Every structure is written in structure tokens, then in C-alpha cells.
């Protein structure tokens, strides 16, 4: 039994070793912070920034902030299906955020802030239903916020600030819980969360800053009708009566 268990652990170790080395290959580690990420170190759970589950020895966390990496985030990340935390913040990573990241279905926290990621936010991120923390701030991301993010019902922290995102912020589901600070620094975003009306194709506001009550609408209609009647009738008598 112990021999079989050890065999399984060795197989997992080999799999994670290969996968993490593929991930390392996409990073420009100029300072050699990942010097111990090598096949000579038999168990990758001992590598810098790696945390594994105690029993199964599966990789559950990659935490590598402030490493001055200047590469890309490889789609290889999708192979780490038990990953719960990915922290690559405060680096110099560029390129797109791979859509394959959605295959890390156990992900709870994703920290990619303060890099140079570009392109759009992958719509597949809406499949990360266990996600509690999503920080993509201070990048070069553009385009609309995917409506799929409204499905992130467990989200407690969201930071998309200081990017180049545009369009209307969906005001339903998970996204309705977050306010101005989650979106600040995206001048082309609009919606209730940033207190900025969106414009329709005709140039009229699609989101009103104030929704009038029935009584206010009735009073306004009466006032406008009265003013129009006086303006159209030279003797002050309504032309409609």
C-alpha cells in the first residue's frame, strides 16, 4: 500500500515538474529567482513560490510577486486544475491573459495586477465560479467587461482599476456588488457603478443618474403642458380647449 502511494506521488511530482518547467520557459527570469525550478530537485513542492496539498502533493498555489519577470503567462497554466491561488502581481509580464486559465476550476484568488497584460479580459473567466479575489488592476487591458463575470457569485474582492476598459459595466449578479473603486482609472467605462450615464447610438443617456417617481413625472408633465399651452396661444387661453 505504501509502495503504491509513493508511486502515485512520484507520478504527480513528475507531471507537475514538467508542467511548471513549461510555465517557467515562458517567463524571462533575469534575476534567476527560479533557480531551484529544475529537474534535479525531485519534488516541485519544494520549489520557490510553490505550495502543495499535504496529502496528494498537488500544486495548489503559485505565489511569485515582485520577481521582475518579463515574459508571458503560458496557456500551460490550464494543466494545474487544482490550483487555488495564482499570484504574479508586480512583475513585467505582457501579452494576453490566456483563455485557458478558466480550466483552473478550483481557483480562489487571481492576482495579476501591475503588469503589462493587454487585450481583453477573457470571457471564460466567468467559469471560475470559486473565485473570491480577482485583481487585474494596473495593466493595459481594453475592451468591454465580459458579462460572464456576473456569474462569479463567490467574488468578494474585485479590482479592474487603471486599465483601458470601455463600455457599460453590467449591473447584475456579482458585478452589482462593487462600486467606483473597483473600476476607477478606466475613463471609457460607464454605468451605475461609476455614476456615469452610458450613451445610446443616438447620443442620449441610457443610464439616468436619477429615476423619477410617478408623482414627479406627473408634475413635470403638467408643468410642460401648461408652458406649451401658454406659448402657443397668444391670448393665454389654451388652444386645445
N, C-alpha and C positions, 0 to 999 in steps of 0.2 A: 504493500500500500504506500509506504513512504517512498519507495523507489519510483512508483508510478507518479506520485505527486511531484517529486523532484524533476521527473522527465517533463511533465506538463509545464512546470515553472521555467525550465530551460527553453522549452519551445516558445513560450511567451517572451522570454528575455531576448531570444534571437529575433523574433518578429519586431519587437519594439526597438531593438538595436538597429536593424535595417531601416525601419521607418524614420526614426529620429535622425539617422545619418543622412537620409534623403532630405529631411527638413533642414538640417544643418547646411547641406550643399547649396540651398537657395539663399542662405544668409552670408553676407560679407562680414565675417568676424575678424576685423582687422586687429583687434586687441587680444585675440586668442583667448577670450573668456570661456570658450567651449573646448579648451584644450583636452579636457578629460572625456569629451564625447568621441570615443574611439573604440574600435573593436577589441582592443587589448584590455579594456575594462569590461569584464564579462557581463555584469548586470547593470543595465542603463538606469535602474532606480537609484544608483549612487551618483549619477551624473549631475553636474551643476544645473540647478533650476528644475530638476525633475522630482516629482513626488508620486509614489505608487501606493495602491491599496495594500493593506497589511497582509491579507490572506492570499489573494490571487496575484499580487505583484503586477497589476495592470497600471499603466500610466494614467493618473487622474488629474495631474496638474503640471503645467509648464509655466514657470514664472521667470522671465528674463527681461526685466525692465532696465533702462539706463545702461545698455550694453554697447551702444553706438553701432548697432547692426545697420548695414546699408543695402540690404538685398530685398528680396520679396518674400511673401508668405506663400509657400508651396501648397498646391491642392492636396499634397500628401497628407496634410493635416486631417483629412477625412478618414484616414485609416485608424485614427485614435478615437474609436467610437465610445470609449469610456471616459474620455477627457471631461473634467468638470470645470477646470479653470485654465484660461489661456491669458497670460499677461505678457504682452510685448510692447508695453507703453514706453514712451520717451526714448524711442530709437529713431532711425532714419530710413525706415522701410518705405518702399514705394511700390508702384503697380496697383493692381486691383485687389480687393478683398475677394478671395475665391468663393464662388457659389457653393463649392463642395464643403465648406465649413458647416453647412446645415446637417451634414452626416455625423457630426459630433453631437449626437442627440441627447447626451447627458450633460451638456454644457450648462453651467450655472452662472459663470462670470466670464465676460469677454472684455478685456482691456486692450484697446488698440490706439489710445489717444496719443497725440503729439508725435505723429509720424508724417509721412508724405503719401499716404494712400490716396488714390484718385479713382475716377469712375463713379459709379453709383453704389448705393447700399444694396447688396444682393437681396432680391425678394425672397429668396429661400431662407433668409434669417427668420422669417415668420414660423418656420418649422421647429425652431429651438424653444419649445414650449416650457422647458425647465429653467430658462434663462431668468436670472434675477437682476443681474447687473450688466448693462450694455453701455460702454463708453467708447465712442468713436470720435470724440471731440478733437479739434485742432489738427485736422487733416486737410486734404484737397478734394473731398468728396463733393459731387454735384448731382443735379437731377432731383427728382421728387422723392419724398419719403415713402417707401413702399407701404401700401395699405395692409400688406400681410403682417406688419408689425403689431397691428391691433390684436392679434391672436396671442401675444406674449403675456398671458394673464398673470404670471408669477413675477413680472418685472416690478422691481421696487426702486431701481435707480436707472435713469436714462440721461445720457449726455451726448447730444449731437451738435453741440455749440461749435462756433468758429470753423465752419466749413463753407461750401458754396451751394448749399441745398436750396431748392426753389419749389414753388407751388404751394398748394394748400395742405396744411397738416391735418390728417384725418382726425376727427374729433369724436371717435368712438373707441370702445374697447380699452386696451391698455394705454393708448396714446392720450386718451381723455384725462388721465390722472396726472399728467405732467404739465408744468407751466412754462413761463417765459425763460427761466434759467436753463432749461433743457435744450433750448433752441436758439439762444442768443448768438449773435455773430453770423447769422445767415440772412442777409438783407433782403433776399428774394423770397423768403418764406412768408406765408400769410395764414390767417386763421384765428380762432378764438384764443388759442394758447399764447399767441404773441400779440394779441389785441390789435391785429392789423387786418382790415377787411380785404378779402380777395376780390379781384376784378373779373367780371364776366367778359365774354368776347365782345360785348357791346360797350365795355368800359364802365359799367355800373357795378357798385359793390355787391358782391354775392353774399358777404357776411356782414350783417349790420352790427354796429357796436352796441345798439340798444334795441330791444324788442318791445314795441309799444303794446300797451294793453288795449282791450276793446274800447274802453272808455276814452282813452287818449286818441285812438283812431277816429271815433265818432266825433269828438270835439274838434279835431283837426279838419275833418270833412265839412262840418258845419261852418267853421271859420272860412275855409276856402270857398265854399259855395256862396257865403254871404259877400265876400270880397269880389268874387267874379260877377255876381249879380249887379252890384253897385257899379262896377267898372263898365259893364256892357249897357247899362241903362242910363241915358243922360239925365233923366229926371229923378233918378234914385229909386225908381219903382222897378221891381224885378220884372224882366221881360218874359219870365216863364209863367207869370200869373196874370 
